[in-house]
Amino acid sequence: MIRPDLSQPIPEHITAAHFIGIGGSGMSGLAGMFLDRGIRVSGSDRSDSAAMRALEDRGATVAVGHDAANLPADVDAVIFTGAIWPENPEYLLAKERGAAILHRSQALHWLIRGRRLVSVAGAHGKTTSTGMIVTGLRGVGADPTFVNGGVIASLGVSSATGSDDLFVIEADESDGSFLLYDTAVALITNVDPDHLDHWGSREAFYDGFVRFADAATQAVVISSDDPGAREVTASLSHSHVVRFGTAEDADVRVSDIVTEGPVAFTLSHAGESVRGRLAVPGAHNAVNAAGAVAVLLTLGHELEPALRAVEEFGGTVRRFDLHGVRSGVSVYDDYAHHPTEVAAALDAARSVVGEGRIIALHQPHTYSRTQAMFREFADVLETHADHTVVLDVYGAREDPVPGVTGALVSGAFADPDHVRFVPDWADAARYAAGVAGPGDYIITLGCGDVYRIIPQVLDALGPEQD
């Protein structure tokens, strides 16, 4: 992993940019926006993807595999993600040449210049909330530029260039880069301590959110329910703070939540109440919608039109995403990789599964998080799923840690009959399919590559039926 140096000067003018890791949803979206600006784009990634082919069709030069030969001689900026290693040959050559080497957040900062920025931060719910805000703004007639951490299902893209002055982003607190942006409206979904490998302490993590919020030039929209968010709110000096959630004193309050099927609820603000119904399940999405509507209110829109526009949100890819039904078993995928997110995803599944059972197929993400939170993961999975299959750890940017495997999670279950650690994917797919029966849901959980096991699970469940 390469830690970003956010003090690195950003070039005033960029005519050619090279992206290391161009195939990811965030990086490919950025590369596309550079192309929108008429900038020459090149890049590489370790494996091919539809996103790379789409960029190539638009004129980008892309390569599969990392090699120093991929780096053009005349680029103004080399843009990287924290997922690459310091030994990456393109990164090393860029350093040798003295090129401007920018973290993706700095490239995004360059793109944002001069726009009115809505930044969405928080340990969970960022991608969904960003998608709801973008959907809502488009529904009330705005045309924002946006960069999201996942594909907005109804739009088929994670980012796009709009025609007005609004820019909406999913801002990343994991490495502190959310402090880089000149934010007008800050939305904080929650403040659940994570990424302490970067921040060093819980106190520093909270202080980062306070600085992020107080720097917003227009408004802070923040959860009224999350304990961490309440703690941050108490430390703010900002003059315009809008609190959203189920708390009695929330400025934009959610009440009367009904979770059977797509979630329905009442949203109240300044003496007005409107009944709403989303296309996505889960009580947490009612709260996410309240945050999105609160942002639209701070931007000058009225409650009912804002809620009606947000209701059109159809989800994001890898958030409770149905991949198929075989032998009466529905197979879903979700990006959840923190205990709070896992609980929310499983609760959403519970609200629509009816009499069926939920079989979780969990891939722990990173050795550091697994080592720190394996008991919390075990408790959430045992409480919210009927049965859990645990895969081995997806290390991402981290080197293996001796003794830290998926067995840590499965071994922390109170009842070992509710869990099985199966590190071999073929065996895990067969086992999950064997546990499931008609009416059940199998849901893969993790932000690594766990979604790649889904074809094996579907095959193990049986052939497609007419």
VOGU-3710 file (C-alpha; in Angstrom, 3 decimals, decimal comma):
1> mirpdlsqpi> 0,000/0,000/0,000  1,185/3,529/-0,798  0,066/6,168/1,671  -0,998/9,323/-0,171  1,105/12,443/0,242  -1,657/15,031/0,080  0,876/17,840/0,266  2,144/16,925/-3,206  1,614/19,962/-5,502  -1,149/19,469/-8,054
11> pehitaahfi> -0,306/20,766/-11,537  -2,365/23,739/-12,652  -2,704/22,321/-16,173  -2,883/18,645/-17,151  -2,864/17,619/-20,797  -1,985/13,918/-20,402  -2,648/11,655/-17,400  -1,694/8,052/-16,662  -3,815/5,988/-14,247  -2,234/3,067/-12,381
21> giggsgmsgl> -5,186/0,827/-11,548  -7,462/2,307/-14,198  -9,956/-0,573/-14,207  -11,498/0,007/-10,779  -14,924/1,634/-10,563  -13,557/4,803/-8,972  -10,458/5,140/-11,141  -12,220/4,306/-14,392  -14,816/6,942/-13,571  -12,094/9,534/-12,955
31> agmfldrgir> -10,335/8,569/-16,172  -13,591/9,025/-18,059  -14,020/12,498/-16,612  -10,491/13,411/-17,672  -11,448/12,303/-21,181  -14,540/14,535/-20,903  -12,143/17,456/-20,336  -10,231/16,639/-23,534  -7,231/15,256/-21,630  -5,214/12,403/-23,115
41> vsgsdrsdsa> -5,582/9,318/-20,884  -3,541/6,150/-20,527  -3,506/3,523/-17,823  -3,067/-0,053/-16,723  -4,552/-2,629/-14,405  -3,641/-6,146/-13,378  -6,649/-7,678/-15,137  -8,900/-6,739/-18,026  -12,394/-5,365/-17,471  -15,391/-3,934/-19,281
51> amraledrga> -14,506/-0,536/-17,792  -11,082/-0,642/-19,470  -12,563/-1,614/-22,804  -15,097/1,234/-22,539  -12,285/3,723/-21,875  -10,333/2,322/-24,824  -13,379/2,810/-27,045  -13,354/6,461/-26,000  -9,717/6,908/-26,988  -7,740/5,974/-23,885
61> tvavghdaan> -4,635/3,810/-24,175  -4,970/0,922/-21,715  -2,800/-2,080/-20,882  -3,426/-5,277/-18,938  -0,628/-5,827/-16,429  1,723/-3,330/-14,822  4,920/-2,611/-16,737  7,213/0,417/-16,945  6,723/0,367/-20,714  3,075/1,360/-20,183
71> lpadvdavif> 4,040/4,817/-18,925  4,135/7,403/-21,744  7,084/9,776/-21,731  5,052/12,977/-21,827  2,391/12,616/-19,101  1,765/15,613/-16,842  0,371/13,537/-13,987  0,481/9,916/-12,828  -2,587/9,011/-10,772  -2,678/6,024/-8,432
81> tgaiwpenpe> -4,897/4,317/-5,843  -3,852/3,144/-2,408  -4,321/-0,430/-3,632  -1,044/-0,507/-5,581  2,263/-1,560/-4,058  5,362/0,671/-3,756  7,198/-1,741/-6,070  4,821/-1,080/-8,958  7,110/-0,539/-11,995  5,052/2,330/-13,425
91> yllakergaa> 5,047/4,107/-10,070  8,804/3,637/-9,698  9,492/4,992/-13,198  7,258/8,005/-12,555  9,255/8,747/-9,387  12,521/8,365/-11,295  11,331/10,857/-13,921  10,193/13,335/-11,284  6,632/13,316/-12,634  3,717/14,710/-10,635
101> ilhrsqalhw> 2,382/11,644/-8,802  -1,137/12,201/-7,480  -3,393/10,105/-5,314  -6,847/9,635/-6,847  -8,277/12,077/-4,305  -5,928/14,783/-5,578  -6,989/14,093/-9,163  -10,600/14,417/-8,038  -9,750/17,685/-6,263  -8,308/18,968/-9,566
111> lirgrrlvsv> -11,545/18,086/-11,362  -13,779/19,704/-8,737  -12,194/23,155/-8,885  -14,796/25,920/-9,086  -17,811/23,674/-8,445  -20,197/23,681/-5,461  -19,323/20,422/-3,737  -21,468/17,969/-1,784  -19,185/15,506/0,042  -20,602/12,317/1,585
121> agahgkttst> -18,527/10,738/4,367  -18,996/8,042/7,000  -17,936/4,515/7,807  -21,047/3,038/6,151  -23,762/4,123/3,761  -21,649/6,507/1,675  -22,200/4,855/-1,683  -25,946/4,433/-1,230  -26,362/7,963/0,148  -24,344/9,443/-2,708
131> gmivtglrgv> -26,474/7,519/-5,198  -29,649/8,774/-3,534  -28,450/12,390/-3,645  -27,521/12,139/-7,321  -30,833/10,453/-8,154  -32,725/13,068/-6,145  -30,956/16,018/-7,733  -31,566/14,682/-11,209  -35,210/14,114/-10,286  -35,716/17,764/-9,307
141> gadptfvngg> -34,135/19,011/-12,507  -30,481/19,468/-11,552  -27,644/17,945/-13,559  -24,749/17,380/-11,152  -21,331/15,998/-11,898  -20,729/13,041/-9,579  -18,164/10,460/-8,544  -19,512/7,555/-6,513  -17,799/4,503/-5,029  -20,169/2,156/-6,853
151> viaslgvssa> -22,309/1,999/-9,966  -25,748/3,609/-9,594  -27,960/0,872/-11,001  -30,476/3,111/-12,770  -27,702/5,090/-14,510  -25,286/2,229/-15,188  -22,271/4,369/-14,187  -20,405/5,363/-11,034  -19,559/8,837/-12,299  -20,602/11,319/-14,958
161> tgsddlfvie> -20,024/14,913/-15,976  -23,061/17,166/-15,513  -23,905/20,589/-16,880  -24,499/22,649/-13,727  -22,230/23,818/-10,919  -23,013/21,001/-8,455  -20,483/18,219/-7,869  -21,365/15,245/-5,618  -18,716/12,842/-4,340  -18,276/9,923/-2,000
171> adesdgsfll> -15,478/11,268/0,201  -13,003/8,852/1,761  -12,142/9,140/5,433  -9,972/6,000/5,467  -6,793/7,908/4,543  -7,847/11,413/5,533  -8,310/12,526/1,942  -11,808/13,865/2,675  -10,047/16,806/4,314  -8,559/17,776/0,955
181> ydtavalitn> -11,779/18,959/-0,666  -13,400/22,405/-0,590  -16,806/21,154/0,535  -19,974/23,262/0,533  -22,380/20,682/2,019  -20,971/17,845/4,129  -23,122/14,762/4,743  -21,937/12,444/7,553  -23,825/9,157/7,613  -22,134/7,880/10,793
191> vdpdhldhwg> -18,827/8,030/12,654  -17,976/4,424/13,484  -14,234/4,160/14,291  -12,400/2,297/11,535  -9,128/2,652/9,638  -7,244/3,272/12,858  -4,113/2,045/11,052  -4,167/5,492/9,391  -5,627/7,652/12,175  -3,747/6,079/15,071
201> sreafydgfv> -6,486/6,548/17,656  -10,225/6,862/18,069  -9,765/10,482/19,169  -7,854/11,376/16,003  -10,543/9,694/13,881  -13,280/11,764/15,529  -11,234/14,943/15,241  -10,876/14,308/11,504  -14,659/14,295/11,129  -14,985/17,481/13,184
211> rfadaatqav> -12,473/19,224/10,908  -14,213/17,887/7,803  -17,617/19,133/8,971  -16,534/22,529/10,275  -14,751/23,259/6,987  -18,029/22,972/5,018  -18,914/26,430/3,739  -22,707/25,967/3,548  -24,069/23,238/5,802  -23,385/20,050/7,740
221> vissddpgar> -25,944/17,243/7,442  -25,273/14,599/10,098  -26,921/11,565/11,689  -28,971/12,136/14,812  -28,883/8,425/15,694  -25,281/7,274/15,444  -23,402/7,656/18,767  -20,201/8,714/17,030  -22,039/11,289/14,939  -23,678/12,704/18,064
231> evtaslshsh> -20,255/13,018/19,657  -18,926/14,846/16,598  -21,990/17,113/16,513  -21,338/18,175/20,104  -17,849/19,342/19,077  -18,888/21,333/16,001  -18,671/25,100/15,783  -20,582/25,243/12,475  -23,553/27,623/12,289  -25,751/25,436/10,047
241> vvrfgtaeda> -26,096/21,838/11,234  -29,008/19,675/10,023  -29,559/16,422/11,925  -31,406/13,513/10,304  -32,618/10,164/11,560  -35,154/8,569/13,878  -34,326/10,631/16,987  -37,160/12,754/18,355  -35,114/15,937/17,978  -33,893/15,262/14,415
251> dvrvsdivte> -34,423/18,163/12,006  -35,359/15,713/9,249  -37,036/12,874/11,124  -37,878/9,347/9,995  -40,802/7,607/11,680  -43,388/4,859/11,170  -40,926/2,620/9,311  -42,402/-0,496/7,716  -39,769/-2,979/6,510  -41,819/-5,749/4,918
261> gpvaftlsha> -40,668/-5,554/1,301  -39,375/-2,198/0,028  -39,138/0,063/3,051  -41,882/2,654/3,694  -41,722/5,511/6,215  -42,806/9,032/7,114  -40,388/11,927/6,707  -40,978/15,110/8,715  -39,336/18,535/8,538  -40,365/21,983/9,820
271> gesvrgrlav> -43,927/20,904/10,597  -44,499/19,087/7,287  -44,775/15,297/7,007  -44,700/13,183/3,848  -45,104/9,428/3,447  -42,442/7,750/1,314  -41,621/4,321/-0,100  -38,307/3,234/-1,581  -37,511/0,652/-4,228  -34,829/-0,852/-1,931
281> pgahnavnaa> -35,355/-2,731/1,354  -34,071/-2,138/4,870  -34,727/0,352/7,665  -31,194/1,692/7,212  -32,174/2,846/3,712  -35,044/4,902/5,145  -32,421/6,716/7,231  -30,110/7,041/4,230  -32,993/8,586/2,290  -33,580/11,083/5,099
291> gavavlltlg> -29,959/12,184/4,830  -30,218/12,560/1,070  -33,428/14,576/1,355  -31,808/16,745/4,039  -29,020/17,562/1,573  -31,584/18,547/-1,071  -33,329/20,753/1,486  -30,058/22,608/2,203  -29,692/23,122/-1,554  -33,068/24,887/-1,679
301> helepalrav> -35,514/22,138/-2,666  -38,850/21,406/-0,974  -39,552/18,313/1,150  -42,128/16,478/-0,964  -40,469/16,967/-4,389  -37,124/15,992/-2,855  -38,506/12,804/-1,323  -40,366/11,850/-4,500  -37,143/12,230/-6,468  -35,111/10,171/-3,979
311> eefggtvrrf> -37,774/7,433/-4,143  -36,610/6,765/-7,713  -33,270/5,450/-6,451  -32,989/1,807/-7,531  -29,866/0,784/-5,649  -26,188/0,511/-6,444  -24,285/-2,450/-7,824  -22,936/-4,725/-5,080  -25,480/-3,464/-2,552  -28,062/-6,239/-2,016
321> dlhgvrsgvs> -27,712/-7,103/-5,679  -29,703/-10,125/-6,941  -27,628/-12,335/-9,274  -29,990/-15,215/-9,891  -32,517/-17,727/-8,589  -31,854/-21,463/-8,842  -33,914/-24,266/-7,340  -35,938/-21,655/-5,479  -32,854/-20,137/-3,828  -32,103/-16,444/-4,447
331> vyddyahhpt> -28,416/-15,492/-4,587  -27,509/-11,926/-3,608  -24,260/-10,007/-3,291  -23,451/-7,146/-0,930  -20,344/-5,024/-0,415  -20,720/-5,040/3,397  -17,321/-5,462/5,066  -17,745/-3,905/8,525  -19,917/-5,424/11,293  -22,410/-2,540/11,169
341> evaaaldaar> -22,739/-2,868/7,384  -23,126/-6,650/7,617  -25,924/-6,249/10,163  -27,715/-3,727/7,930  -27,389/-5,932/4,831  -28,695/-9,006/6,655  -31,544/-7,035/8,230  -32,527/-5,833/4,750  -32,517/-9,437/3,535  -34,577/-10,506/6,551
351> svvgegriia> -37,218/-7,901/5,723  -37,936/-9,494/2,343  -37,056/-13,191/2,714  -40,390/-14,057/4,326  -40,337/-17,583/5,762  -37,021/-18,386/4,096  -33,628/-18,601/5,771  -30,525/-16,471/5,183  -27,202/-18,174/4,461  -24,346/-15,687/4,665
361> lhqphtysrt> -21,199/-16,325/2,636  -18,700/-14,023/4,364  -15,244/-13,049/3,098  -13,290/-11,189/5,819  -11,574/-8,110/4,403  -7,958/-7,305/5,373  -5,938/-8,990/8,073  -5,916/-5,922/10,311  -9,708/-5,543/10,366  -10,237/-9,289/10,840
371> qamfrefadv> -7,776/-9,392/13,735  -9,399/-6,366/15,391  -13,055/-7,230/14,792  -13,439/-11,019/14,397  -15,600/-11,271/17,525  -17,889/-8,467/16,312  -18,232/-10,142/12,911  -19,047/-13,484/14,540  -21,680/-11,909/16,798  -23,380/-10,046/13,932
381> lethadhtvv> -23,361/-13,025/11,589  -24,638/-15,428/14,242  -27,375/-12,986/15,282  -28,598/-11,901/11,856  -28,056/-14,939/9,586  -29,420/-18,458/9,958  -26,177/-20,051/8,816  -22,779/-18,660/7,827  -20,051/-19,926/5,538  -16,748/-18,150/6,184
391> ldvygaredp> -14,102/-17,895/3,467  -10,484/-16,985/4,056  -9,298/-13,386/4,417  -9,048/-11,103/1,386  -5,821/-9,295/2,152  -6,194/-6,414/-0,330  -3,177/-4,164/0,229  -1,933/-6,039/3,325  0,583/-8,830/3,785  -0,664/-11,967/5,581
401> vpgvtgalvs> -0,545/-11,997/9,375  0,300/-15,369/10,965  -2,738/-16,905/12,623  -5,241/-14,470/11,074  -7,597/-16,460/8,843  -11,324/-16,815/8,402  -11,184/-19,434/11,152  -10,898/-16,590/13,664  -14,421/-15,500/12,750  -15,971/-18,985/12,655
411> gafadpdhvr> -14,228/-19,946/15,890  -15,828/-17,028/17,722  -19,393/-18,266/17,116  -21,182/-19,291/20,311  -22,872/-22,186/18,477  -20,491/-23,923/16,036  -23,467/-25,607/14,341  -24,357/-22,222/12,794  -21,086/-21,730/10,939  -18,522/-23,491/8,776
421> fvpdwadaar> -15,068/-22,220/7,763  -14,500/-23,391/4,171  -11,415/-21,770/2,613  -11,686/-23,615/-0,713  -14,135/-21,751/-2,920  -15,456/-24,738/-4,825  -16,148/-26,541/-1,554  -17,704/-23,401/-0,071  -20,059/-22,974/-3,025  -21,169/-26,603/-2,823
431> yaagvagpgd> -21,600/-26,397/0,950  -23,700/-23,201/0,808  -25,877/-24,685/-1,944  -26,321/-27,849/0,129  -27,478/-25,896/3,173  -29,978/-23,759/1,231  -33,485/-24,803/0,297  -36,402/-23,300/-1,667  -37,299/-19,824/-0,426  -33,875/-19,232/1,142
441> yiitlgcgdv> -31,411/-16,469/0,348  -27,659/-16,930/-0,052  -25,875/-13,584/0,283  -22,176/-13,008/-0,306  -20,674/-10,356/1,962  -17,391/-8,492/1,493  -15,682/-5,740/-0,481  -12,991/-8,009/-1,918  -13,585/-10,448/-4,758  -16,196/-12,638/-3,040
451> yriipqvlda> -18,713/-11,816/-5,799  -16,629/-14,037/-8,081  -17,864/-17,119/-6,222  -21,471/-16,457/-7,267  -21,314/-18,410/-10,590  -20,028/-21,428/-8,646  -22,860/-21,090/-6,133  -25,461/-20,839/-8,898  -24,005/-23,872/-10,667  -24,020/-25,845/-7,413
461> lgpeqd> -27,699/-24,991/-6,899  -28,669/-26,528/-10,232  -29,514/-25,562/-13,814  -31,514/-22,535/-14,831  -35,218/-23,197/-15,116  -37,495/-21,967/-17,863
//
